[in-house]
Amino acid sequence: MKNRDYKQSEFNCKLIQIVRKQKGYTLQKLAEASDVPFQRISEIESGHMISKNEKYIPKIEKALNISLSEDSKEDLEILERFDEFCHVLFYGNLNTEKMQKEVNQFYEKSLDSKYYYLVYVMKYVFDVLSQNKPSFDDRVLKGIDFDTKAFHIYQIYKGVYFYRNGSLNESRNVLESVIHHSDNEKIRCLAQFYLIYVLLDQFKLQEAASLTEKTKEFFLENCSYIRAHKCNILLANVNACQHQYKYSIPLYKQCIEAAYSLNFPESEVLFLYRNIALDYILSGNYEQAIKYLDQAYAKENNHERSILYYLIVYYYINDIEKYEYWLKKAEKANDHIHDTLLKAELDFWSIIGKTKFEPSKKAMKAAEEVYRYYEKLKNYESMFFYLEIILMLCKQLNDEKKEIIYLKKEKELMFFVRNS
């Protein structure tokens, strides 16, 4: 190439293609921005006819804000790593621990690169996914000339950070901004995926269901089966929250098959078995509930949650003998449980069992404590469940004053759910 110190053509081609995708340009869009026919750009990116098309390269450089004679192999490494990173984010097969180590390893040497901000973004995402406080915030990143794609990835995981810290409105605003402004369909879909969690926590069930269906369809079209599987779990959760167990249970069963085919960890499968068991309990099909509890119990190491569900089943079918059997197991497990909510639930069912299902003020106090935990978590399905228990205890104890209070809570909750 005349009067230019370009690197090898293969390096040039890769760099043009990576930066183009990084900036969210299609071939047609770059053609319009650079005033270069898209067929010529395609030829350059594929490594063909470089000498014939060399006159177009300065125009492409200007449109992409790169210099093929200046960008180093380290720059290319960062661009390639970020391209791979975006790919695994969308497909949901991100090995956080492995990639985080790799990013940390070349973080220091990236500081002199013009693309150092991409490493910042990757590091930020890993901090959020690892549930650590992010190393960077808007103050540190202020003034950086972000590429659109990198900025939107950063914004998505900023939204995830807000969500995990309970700032639902802030999270929703950030994610909806990405959905509205991004030209990249995969970026928009990823933002939608995380927005579903926010909508569920705000108990906007119909909105969440509609967005989940739309998002799942796009993931399937693009062969992102892990993300599509997660969408099915979310849809099952939505149906369960609406007490539509005839829909939630088959979805959970589909998810079990998918979890096995996708080689998900055993903990994921156990979670699904227990969800099916819980939905069978809440729908009154105790025989099927026990069947799925037996399968979960056979597979798991820590049995506390399954034991709790066994206690609930045998309480409802009034089998005191089997209830006492599982109560003994619960008492052994209770000593080393660190989950405060689980411990509170097992304490309540222990009180019920020790009084041979007879109501007591102590049991009422324990049930109210569990209800308050679920109220803080905004777990409406479990709130309904324990409201039913509390109202039952109120009737048995002839506590009309408390019954009026909790009937009012039940009406408010039902009104809220119907409107959602």
DRENDO-1510 file (C-alpha; in Angstrom, 1 decimal, always signed):
<recs>
REC; n; res; u; v; w
REC; 1; MET; +0.0; +0.0; +0.0 .
REC; 2; LYS; +1.4; +3.3; -1.1 .
REC; 3; ASN; +2.9; +5.7; +1.4 .
REC; 4; ARG; +1.3; +3.9; +4.4 .
REC; 5; ASP; +2.9; +1.7; +7.1 .
REC; 6; TYR; +0.0; -0.7; +7.4 .
REC; 7; LYS; +0.4; -3.9; +9.2 .
REC; 8; GLN; -0.3; -7.3; +7.6 .
REC; 9; SER; -3.5; -7.4; +5.7 .
REC; 10; GLU; -4.9; -10.2; +7.9 .
REC; 11; PHE; -4.5; -8.0; +11.0 .
REC; 12; ASN; -6.1; -5.1; +9.1 .
REC; 13; CYS; -9.1; -7.2; +8.1 .
REC; 14; LYS; -9.7; -8.5; +11.6 .
REC; 15; LEU; -9.4; -5.1; +13.1 .
REC; 16; ILE; -11.9; -3.5; +10.7 .
REC; 17; GLN; -14.4; -6.2; +11.2 .
REC; 18; ILE; -14.1; -6.2; +15.0 .
REC; 19; VAL; -14.3; -2.5; +15.4 .
REC; 20; ARG; -17.2; -2.3; +13.0 .
REC; 21; LYS; -19.2; -4.8; +15.1 .
REC; 22; GLN; -18.0; -3.2; +18.3 .
REC; 23; LYS; -19.5; +0.2; +17.2 .
REC; 24; GLY; -22.7; -1.5; +16.1 .
REC; 25; TYR; -22.3; -0.9; +12.4 .
REC; 26; THR; -23.7; -3.2; +9.8 .
REC; 27; LEU; -21.8; -3.3; +6.5 .
REC; 28; GLN; -24.5; -1.1; +5.0 .
REC; 29; LYS; -24.4; +1.4; +7.9 .
REC; 30; LEU; -20.6; +1.6; +7.6 .
REC; 31; ALA; -20.9; +2.1; +3.9 .
REC; 32; GLU; -23.1; +5.1; +4.4 .
REC; 33; ALA; -20.9; +6.5; +7.1 .
REC; 34; SER; -17.7; +6.1; +5.1 .
REC; 35; ASP; -19.0; +6.7; +1.6 .
REC; 36; VAL; -17.5; +3.3; +0.6 .
REC; 37; PRO; -19.6; +0.7; -1.2 .
REC; 38; PHE; -20.5; -2.1; +1.2 .
REC; 39; GLN; -19.2; -4.7; -1.3 .
REC; 40; ARG; -15.7; -3.1; -1.1 .
REC; 41; ILE; -15.9; -3.2; +2.7 .
REC; 42; SER; -16.9; -6.8; +2.6 .
REC; 43; GLU; -13.9; -7.6; +0.3 .
REC; 44; ILE; -11.5; -5.8; +2.6 .
REC; 45; GLU; -12.8; -7.6; +5.8 .
REC; 46; SER; -12.5; -11.0; +4.1 .
REC; 47; GLY; -8.9; -10.3; +3.2 .
REC; 48; HIS; -9.5; -10.3; -0.6 .
REC; 49; MET; -8.4; -7.7; -3.1 .
REC; 50; ILE; -6.7; -5.5; -0.5 .
REC; 51; SER; -4.5; -3.7; -3.1 .
REC; 52; LYS; -7.5; -3.0; -5.3 .
REC; 53; ASN; -9.4; -1.4; -2.4 .
REC; 54; GLU; -6.6; +0.4; -0.6 .
REC; 55; LYS; -7.9; +3.8; -1.6 .
REC; 56; TYR; -11.0; +3.1; +0.5 .
REC; 57; ILE; -9.1; +2.3; +3.7 .
REC; 58; PRO; -8.5; +5.9; +4.9 .
REC; 59; LYS; -12.3; +6.6; +4.6 .
REC; 60; ILE; -13.1; +3.4; +6.6 .
REC; 61; GLU; -10.5; +4.4; +9.3 .
REC; 62; LYS; -12.1; +7.9; +9.6 .
REC; 63; ALA; -15.6; +6.5; +10.0 .
REC; 64; LEU; -14.5; +4.0; +12.6 .
REC; 65; ASN; -12.0; +6.3; +14.3 .
REC; 66; ILE; -9.1; +3.9; +14.0 .
REC; 67; SER; -5.7; +3.8; +12.5 .
REC; 68; LEU; -4.5; +0.6; +11.0 .
REC; 69; SER; -0.9; +1.9; +11.0 .
REC; 70; GLU; -1.0; +2.7; +14.8 .
REC; 71; ASP; -3.2; +0.1; +16.5 .
REC; 72; SER; -1.0; -2.6; +18.1 .
REC; 73; LYS; -1.6; -6.3; +18.6 .
REC; 74; GLU; -2.4; -5.5; +22.2 .
REC; 75; ASP; -5.2; -3.3; +21.0 .
REC; 76; LEU; -6.5; -6.1; +18.8 .
REC; 77; GLU; -6.3; -8.5; +21.7 .
REC; 78; ILE; -8.6; -6.2; +23.8 .
REC; 79; LEU; -11.0; -5.8; +20.9 .
REC; 80; GLU; -11.1; -9.6; +20.3 .
REC; 81; ARG; -11.6; -10.3; +24.0 .
REC; 82; PHE; -14.4; -7.8; +24.2 .
REC; 83; ASP; -16.0; -9.3; +21.1 .
REC; 84; GLU; -15.9; -12.8; +22.7 .
REC; 85; PHE; -17.1; -11.4; +26.0 .
REC; 86; CYS; -20.2; -9.8; +24.4 .
REC; 87; HIS; -20.9; -13.1; +22.6 .
REC; 88; VAL; -20.9; -15.2; +25.8 .
REC; 89; LEU; -22.9; -12.6; +27.7 .
REC; 90; PHE; -25.7; -13.0; +25.1 .
REC; 91; TYR; -25.5; -16.8; +25.0 .
REC; 92; GLY; -25.4; -17.0; +28.8 .
REC; 93; ASN; -22.4; -19.5; +29.0 .
REC; 94; LEU; -20.1; -17.0; +30.7 .
REC; 95; ASN; -17.5; -18.7; +32.9 .
REC; 96; THR; -17.2; -15.8; +35.2 .
REC; 97; GLU; -14.3; -17.0; +37.3 .
REC; 98; LYS; -12.1; -18.1; +34.3 .
REC; 99; MET; -12.7; -14.9; +32.2 .
REC; 100; GLN; -12.4; -12.7; +35.2 .
REC; 101; LYS; -8.9; -14.0; +35.9 .
REC; 102; GLU; -8.0; -13.4; +32.2 .
REC; 103; VAL; -9.3; -9.9; +32.3 .
REC; 104; ASN; -7.4; -9.1; +35.5 .
REC; 105; GLN; -4.2; -10.4; +33.9 .
REC; 106; PHE; -4.1; -8.0; +31.0 .
REC; 107; TYR; -5.8; -5.1; +32.9 .
REC; 108; GLU; -2.5; -3.4; +33.8 .
REC; 109; LYS; -1.0; -3.6; +30.3 .
REC; 110; SER; -4.3; -2.3; +28.8 .
REC; 111; LEU; -3.9; +1.2; +30.4 .
REC; 112; ASP; -1.8; +2.5; +27.5 .
REC; 113; SER; -4.3; +1.2; +24.9 .
REC; 114; LYS; -6.9; +3.4; +23.3 .
REC; 115; TYR; -9.3; +0.6; +24.0 .
REC; 116; TYR; -8.6; +0.4; +27.8 .
REC; 117; TYR; -12.2; +1.4; +28.5 .
REC; 118; LEU; -13.4; -2.0; +27.2 .
REC; 119; VAL; -11.4; -3.7; +29.9 .
REC; 120; TYR; -13.0; -1.3; +32.4 .
REC; 121; VAL; -16.4; -2.4; +31.2 .
REC; 122; MET; -15.5; -6.1; +31.4 .
REC; 123; LYS; -14.1; -5.7; +34.9 .
REC; 124; TYR; -17.3; -3.8; +35.9 .
REC; 125; VAL; -19.5; -6.6; +34.6 .
REC; 126; PHE; -17.5; -9.3; +36.4 .
REC; 127; ASP; -17.8; -7.3; +39.7 .
REC; 128; VAL; -21.6; -7.1; +39.3 .
REC; 129; LEU; -22.0; -10.8; +38.4 .
REC; 130; SER; -19.7; -11.8; +41.3 .
REC; 131; GLN; -21.9; -9.6; +43.5 .
REC; 132; ASN; -19.0; -7.5; +44.5 .
REC; 133; LYS; -19.1; -3.7; +44.8 .
REC; 134; PRO; -18.0; -2.5; +41.3 .
REC; 135; SER; -14.4; -1.2; +41.1 .
REC; 136; PHE; -15.6; +1.7; +38.8 .
REC; 137; ASP; -18.6; +4.0; +38.7 .
REC; 138; ASP; -19.8; +6.9; +36.6 .
REC; 139; ARG; -17.3; +9.3; +38.3 .
REC; 140; VAL; -14.3; +7.2; +37.2 .
REC; 141; LEU; -15.7; +6.5; +33.7 .
REC; 142; LYS; -16.8; +10.1; +33.1 .
REC; 143; GLY; -15.2; +11.6; +30.0 .
REC; 144; ILE; -14.4; +8.3; +28.4 .
REC; 145; ASP; -15.5; +8.2; +24.7 .
REC; 146; PHE; -17.4; +5.0; +24.8 .
REC; 147; ASP; -18.4; +3.0; +21.8 .
REC; 148; THR; -22.2; +2.6; +21.8 .
REC; 149; LYS; -22.1; -1.1; +22.3 .
REC; 150; ALA; -19.6; -0.9; +25.2 .
REC; 151; PHE; -21.6; +1.9; +26.8 .
REC; 152; HIS; -24.8; -0.1; +26.6 .
REC; 153; ILE; -23.2; -3.2; +28.1 .
REC; 154; TYR; -22.0; -1.1; +31.0 .
REC; 155; GLN; -25.5; +0.4; +31.4 .
REC; 156; ILE; -27.2; -3.0; +31.4 .
REC; 157; TYR; -25.0; -4.3; +34.3 .
REC; 158; LYS; -25.4; -0.9; +36.0 .
REC; 159; GLY; -29.1; -1.8; +35.9 .
REC; 160; VAL; -28.4; -5.2; +37.3 .
REC; 161; TYR; -26.4; -3.7; +40.1 .
REC; 162; PHE; -29.3; -1.3; +41.0 .
REC; 163; TYR; -31.7; -4.3; +40.9 .
REC; 164; ARG; -29.5; -6.4; +43.3 .
REC; 165; ASN; -29.4; -3.4; +45.7 .
REC; 166; GLY; -33.2; -3.0; +45.7 .
REC; 167; SER; -33.3; +0.2; +43.5 .
REC; 168; LEU; -36.0; -1.2; +41.2 .
REC; 169; ASN; -37.1; +2.1; +39.6 .
REC; 170; GLU; -33.5; +3.1; +38.9 .
REC; 171; SER; -32.8; -0.3; +37.4 .
REC; 172; ARG; -35.8; -0.2; +35.2 .
REC; 173; ASN; -35.0; +3.3; +34.0 .
REC; 174; VAL; -31.5; +2.3; +33.0 .
REC; 175; LEU; -32.5; -0.9; +31.3 .
REC; 176; GLU; -35.4; +0.7; +29.4 .
REC; 177; SER; -33.0; +3.4; +28.2 .
REC; 178; VAL; -30.8; +0.8; +26.6 .
REC; 179; ILE; -33.8; -1.0; +25.0 .
REC; 180; HIS; -34.9; +2.4; +23.6 .
REC; 181; HIS; -31.6; +3.7; +22.3 .
REC; 182; SER; -29.6; +0.6; +21.3 .
REC; 183; ASP; -29.5; -0.3; +17.6 .
REC; 184; ASN; -28.1; -3.8; +18.4 .
REC; 185; GLU; -30.8; -6.4; +18.7 .
REC; 186; LYS; -28.8; -8.7; +20.9 .
REC; 187; ILE; -28.0; -5.9; +23.3 .
REC; 188; ARG; -31.6; -4.9; +23.5 .
REC; 189; CYS; -32.6; -8.5; +24.1 .
REC; 190; LEU; -30.1; -8.8; +27.0 .
REC; 191; ALA; -31.5; -5.6; +28.6 .
REC; 192; GLN; -35.0; -7.0; +28.2 .
REC; 193; PHE; -33.9; -10.3; +29.9 .
REC; 194; TYR; -32.8; -8.4; +33.0 .
REC; 195; LEU; -35.8; -6.1; +32.9 .
REC; 196; ILE; -38.0; -9.1; +33.4 .
REC; 197; TYR; -36.6; -9.7; +36.9 .
REC; 198; VAL; -37.3; -6.0; +37.8 .
REC; 199; LEU; -40.9; -6.4; +36.5 .
REC; 200; LEU; -41.4; -9.5; +38.6 .
REC; 201; ASP; -40.1; -7.8; +41.7 .
REC; 202; GLN; -42.5; -4.9; +41.0 .
REC; 203; PHE; -45.2; -7.6; +40.6 .
REC; 204; LYS; -46.1; -6.4; +37.1 .
REC; 205; LEU; -46.9; -10.0; +36.1 .
REC; 206; GLN; -48.7; -9.4; +32.7 .
REC; 207; GLU; -46.0; -7.1; +31.6 .
REC; 208; ALA; -43.3; -9.5; +32.7 .
REC; 209; ALA; -45.0; -12.5; +31.0 .
REC; 210; SER; -45.4; -10.6; +27.7 .
REC; 211; LEU; -41.7; -9.4; +27.7 .
REC; 212; THR; -40.5; -12.9; +28.6 .
REC; 213; GLU; -42.3; -14.5; +25.7 .
REC; 214; LYS; -40.9; -12.0; +23.3 .
REC; 215; THR; -37.4; -12.3; +24.7 .
REC; 216; LYS; -37.4; -16.1; +24.7 .
REC; 217; GLU; -38.5; -16.1; +21.0 .
REC; 218; PHE; -35.5; -14.0; +20.1 .
REC; 219; PHE; -33.1; -16.1; +22.1 .
REC; 220; LEU; -34.4; -19.3; +20.4 .
REC; 221; GLU; -34.1; -17.7; +16.9 .
REC; 222; ASN; -30.4; -17.0; +17.7 .
REC; 223; CYS; -29.8; -20.4; +19.3 .
REC; 224; SER; -29.2; -18.9; +22.8 .
REC; 225; TYR; -30.7; -22.0; +24.5 .
REC; 226; ILE; -29.4; -21.2; +28.0 .
REC; 227; ARG; -31.1; -17.8; +28.1 .
REC; 228; ALA; -34.3; -19.3; +26.6 .
REC; 229; HIS; -34.2; -21.9; +29.3 .
REC; 230; LYS; -34.0; -19.2; +31.9 .
REC; 231; CYS; -37.0; -17.4; +30.3 .
REC; 232; ASN; -39.0; -20.6; +30.7 .
REC; 233; ILE; -38.2; -20.7; +34.4 .
REC; 234; LEU; -39.3; -17.0; +34.6 .
REC; 235; LEU; -42.6; -17.8; +32.8 .
REC; 236; ALA; -43.2; -20.7; +35.2 .
REC; 237; ASN; -42.6; -18.3; +38.1 .
REC; 238; VAL; -45.1; -15.8; +36.7 .
REC; 239; ASN; -47.8; -18.5; +36.3 .
REC; 240; ALA; -47.1; -19.8; +39.9 .
REC; 241; CYS; -47.5; -16.2; +41.3 .
REC; 242; GLN; -50.9; -16.1; +39.6 .
REC; 243; HIS; -51.8; -19.5; +41.1 .
REC; 244; GLN; -51.9; -20.9; +37.5 .
REC; 245; TYR; -50.3; -24.2; +38.5 .
REC; 246; LYS; -51.7; -26.1; +35.5 .
REC; 247; TYR; -49.3; -23.9; +33.4 .
REC; 248; SER; -46.4; -23.5; +35.8 .
REC; 249; ILE; -45.9; -27.2; +36.6 .
REC; 250; PRO; -45.6; -28.4; +32.9 .
REC; 251; LEU; -43.2; -25.5; +32.3 .
REC; 252; TYR; -41.0; -26.5; +35.2 .
REC; 253; LYS; -41.0; -30.1; +33.9 .
REC; 254; GLN; -39.8; -28.9; +30.5 .
REC; 255; CYS; -37.1; -26.9; +32.3 .
REC; 256; ILE; -35.9; -30.1; +34.1 .
REC; 257; GLU; -35.5; -31.8; +30.7 .
REC; 258; ALA; -33.6; -28.7; +29.3 .
REC; 259; ALA; -31.4; -28.5; +32.4 .
REC; 260; TYR; -30.2; -32.1; +31.8 .
REC; 261; SER; -29.7; -31.6; +28.1 .
REC; 262; LEU; -27.7; -28.4; +28.7 .
REC; 263; ASN; -25.6; -30.1; +31.4 .
REC; 264; PHE; -26.7; -27.6; +34.1 .
REC; 265; PRO; -25.4; -28.3; +37.7 .
REC; 266; GLU; -27.4; -30.6; +39.9 .
REC; 267; SER; -28.4; -27.6; +42.1 .
REC; 268; GLU; -30.4; -26.2; +39.2 .
REC; 269; VAL; -32.3; -29.4; +38.7 .
REC; 270; LEU; -33.0; -29.7; +42.5 .
REC; 271; PHE; -34.4; -26.2; +42.5 .
REC; 272; LEU; -36.8; -27.2; +39.7 .
REC; 273; TYR; -37.9; -30.4; +41.5 .
REC; 274; ARG; -38.6; -28.4; +44.6 .
REC; 275; ASN; -40.6; -25.8; +42.7 .
REC; 276; ILE; -42.8; -28.5; +41.2 .
REC; 277; ALA; -43.3; -30.0; +44.6 .
REC; 278; LEU; -44.3; -26.6; +46.1 .
REC; 279; ASP; -46.7; -25.9; +43.3 .
REC; 280; TYR; -48.3; -29.3; +43.8 .
REC; 281; ILE; -48.6; -28.6; +47.5 .
REC; 282; LEU; -50.3; -25.2; +46.8 .
REC; 283; SER; -52.6; -26.8; +44.3 .
REC; 284; GLY; -53.6; -29.5; +46.8 .
REC; 285; ASN; -52.1; -32.4; +44.9 .
REC; 286; TYR; -50.1; -33.9; +47.8 .
REC; 287; GLU; -49.5; -37.3; +46.3 .
REC; 288; GLN; -47.6; -35.7; +43.3 .
REC; 289; ALA; -45.9; -33.3; +45.7 .
REC; 290; ILE; -44.4; -36.2; +47.7 .
REC; 291; LYS; -43.3; -37.9; +44.5 .
REC; 292; TYR; -41.2; -34.8; +43.5 .
REC; 293; LEU; -40.0; -34.2; +47.0 .
REC; 294; ASP; -38.7; -37.8; +47.1 .
REC; 295; GLN; -36.8; -37.2; +43.9 .
REC; 296; ALA; -35.3; -34.0; +45.2 .
REC; 297; TYR; -34.5; -35.5; +48.5 .
REC; 298; ALA; -32.6; -38.4; +46.9 .
REC; 299; LYS; -30.4; -36.0; +44.9 .
REC; 300; GLU; -29.5; -33.3; +47.4 .
REC; 301; ASN; -26.9; -33.0; +50.1 .
REC; 302; ASN; -28.6; -30.4; +52.3 .
REC; 303; HIS; -32.2; -31.4; +52.8 .
REC; 304; GLU; -33.6; -28.5; +54.9 .
REC; 305; ARG; -35.9; -27.0; +52.2 .
REC; 306; SER; -37.2; -30.4; +51.2 .
REC; 307; ILE; -37.8; -31.3; +54.8 .
REC; 308; LEU; -39.8; -28.1; +55.2 .
REC; 309; TYR; -42.0; -29.1; +52.3 .
REC; 310; TYR; -42.6; -32.6; +53.7 .
REC; 311; LEU; -43.7; -31.0; +57.0 .
REC; 312; ILE; -46.2; -28.8; +55.1 .
REC; 313; VAL; -47.6; -31.8; +53.1 .
REC; 314; TYR; -48.1; -33.9; +56.2 .
REC; 315; TYR; -49.6; -31.0; +58.1 .
REC; 316; TYR; -52.3; -30.5; +55.4 .
REC; 317; ILE; -53.1; -34.2; +55.2 .
REC; 318; ASN; -53.1; -34.4; +59.0 .
REC; 319; ASP; -50.6; -37.3; +59.2 .
REC; 320; ILE; -49.1; -36.6; +62.6 .
REC; 321; GLU; -46.9; -39.8; +62.5 .
REC; 322; LYS; -45.1; -38.9; +59.3 .
REC; 323; TYR; -45.0; -35.2; +60.4 .
REC; 324; GLU; -43.1; -36.2; +63.6 .
REC; 325; TYR; -40.7; -38.3; +61.5 .
REC; 326; TRP; -39.7; -35.3; +59.4 .
REC; 327; LEU; -39.8; -33.0; +62.4 .
REC; 328; LYS; -37.0; -35.0; +64.0 .
REC; 329; LYS; -34.9; -34.6; +60.8 .
REC; 330; ALA; -35.7; -30.9; +60.9 .
REC; 331; GLU; -34.5; -30.5; +64.5 .
REC; 332; LYS; -31.2; -32.1; +63.5 .
REC; 333; ALA; -30.8; -29.8; +60.5 .
REC; 334; ASN; -31.9; -26.6; +62.4 .
REC; 335; ASP; -28.7; -26.4; +64.4 .
REC; 336; HIS; -26.5; -25.7; +61.5 .
REC; 337; ILE; -28.8; -23.7; +59.2 .
REC; 338; HIS; -27.5; -20.2; +58.3 .
REC; 339; ASP; -30.5; -19.1; +56.1 .
REC; 340; THR; -32.5; -16.9; +58.5 .
REC; 341; LEU; -35.8; -17.3; +56.6 .
REC; 342; LEU; -35.5; -21.1; +56.4 .
REC; 343; LYS; -34.7; -21.3; +60.1 .
REC; 344; ALA; -37.7; -19.2; +60.9 .
REC; 345; GLU; -40.0; -21.4; +58.8 .
REC; 346; LEU; -38.6; -24.6; +60.4 .
REC; 347; ASP; -39.1; -23.1; +63.8 .
REC; 348; PHE; -42.7; -22.4; +63.0 .
REC; 349; TRP; -43.5; -25.9; +61.8 .
REC; 350; SER; -41.6; -27.3; +64.7 .
REC; 351; ILE; -43.9; -25.5; +67.1 .
REC; 352; ILE; -47.0; -26.8; +65.2 .
REC; 353; GLY; -45.7; -30.3; +65.4 .
REC; 354; LYS; -44.8; -30.2; +69.1 .
REC; 355; THR; -48.4; -29.2; +69.9 .
REC; 356; LYS; -49.8; -32.0; +67.7 .
REC; 357; PHE; -51.3; -29.4; +65.3 .
REC; 358; GLU; -53.0; -27.6; +68.1 .
REC; 359; PRO; -52.9; -23.8; +67.7 .
REC; 360; SER; -51.0; -21.6; +70.1 .
REC; 361; LYS; -50.0; -17.9; +70.5 .
REC; 362; LYS; -46.4; -19.0; +70.1 .
REC; 363; ALA; -47.2; -20.6; +66.7 .
REC; 364; MET; -49.0; -17.4; +65.7 .
REC; 365; LYS; -46.0; -15.3; +66.6 .
REC; 366; ALA; -43.7; -17.6; +64.6 .
REC; 367; ALA; -46.0; -17.5; +61.6 .
REC; 368; GLU; -46.2; -13.7; +61.7 .
REC; 369; GLU; -42.4; -13.6; +61.7 .
REC; 370; VAL; -42.2; -15.8; +58.6 .
REC; 371; TYR; -44.8; -13.6; +56.9 .
REC; 372; ARG; -42.8; -10.5; +57.6 .
REC; 373; TYR; -39.7; -12.1; +56.0 .
REC; 374; TYR; -41.6; -12.8; +52.8 .
REC; 375; GLU; -43.2; -9.3; +52.9 .
REC; 376; LYS; -39.6; -7.8; +52.9 .
REC; 377; LEU; -38.7; -10.1; +50.0 .
REC; 378; LYS; -41.9; -9.2; +48.1 .
REC; 379; ASN; -42.5; -12.9; +47.6 .
REC; 380; TYR; -46.3; -12.6; +47.1 .
REC; 381; GLU; -47.0; -16.3; +46.6 .
REC; 382; SER; -45.5; -17.2; +50.0 .
REC; 383; MET; -47.1; -14.1; +51.6 .
REC; 384; PHE; -50.5; -15.6; +50.5 .
REC; 385; PHE; -49.6; -19.0; +51.8 .
REC; 386; TYR; -48.6; -17.7; +55.3 .
REC; 387; LEU; -51.6; -15.3; +55.4 .
REC; 388; GLU; -53.8; -18.4; +55.0 .
REC; 389; ILE; -52.0; -20.1; +57.9 .
REC; 390; ILE; -52.3; -17.0; +60.1 .
REC; 391; LEU; -56.0; -16.6; +59.4 .
REC; 392; MET; -56.6; -20.3; +60.2 .
REC; 393; LEU; -54.8; -19.8; +63.5 .
REC; 394; CYS; -56.8; -16.6; +64.2 .
REC; 395; LYS; -60.1; -18.6; +63.8 .
REC; 396; GLN; -58.8; -21.4; +66.0 .
REC; 397; LEU; -57.6; -19.0; +68.7 .
REC; 398; ASN; -60.8; -16.8; +68.4 .
REC; 399; ASP; -58.5; -13.8; +67.9 .
REC; 400; GLU; -61.0; -11.6; +66.0 .
REC; 401; LYS; -58.8; -8.4; +66.3 .
REC; 402; LYS; -55.9; -10.0; +64.5 .
REC; 403; GLU; -58.2; -11.7; +62.0 .
REC; 404; ILE; -59.6; -8.3; +61.0 .
REC; 405; ILE; -56.0; -7.0; +60.5 .
REC; 406; TYR; -54.9; -9.9; +58.3 .
REC; 407; LEU; -58.1; -10.1; +56.4 .
REC; 408; LYS; -57.4; -6.5; +55.4 .
REC; 409; LYS; -53.9; -7.4; +54.4 .
REC; 410; GLU; -55.3; -10.3; +52.3 .
REC; 411; LYS; -57.7; -8.0; +50.5 .
REC; 412; GLU; -55.0; -5.4; +49.8 .
REC; 413; LEU; -52.7; -8.2; +48.5 .
REC; 414; MET; -55.4; -9.7; +46.3 .
REC; 415; PHE; -56.3; -6.2; +44.9 .
REC; 416; PHE; -52.6; -5.6; +44.2 .
REC; 417; VAL; -52.2; -8.9; +42.4 .
REC; 418; ARG; -55.3; -8.5; +40.3 .
REC; 419; ASN; -54.3; -5.0; +39.2 .
REC; 420; SER; -50.8; -6.3; +38.4 .
</recs>
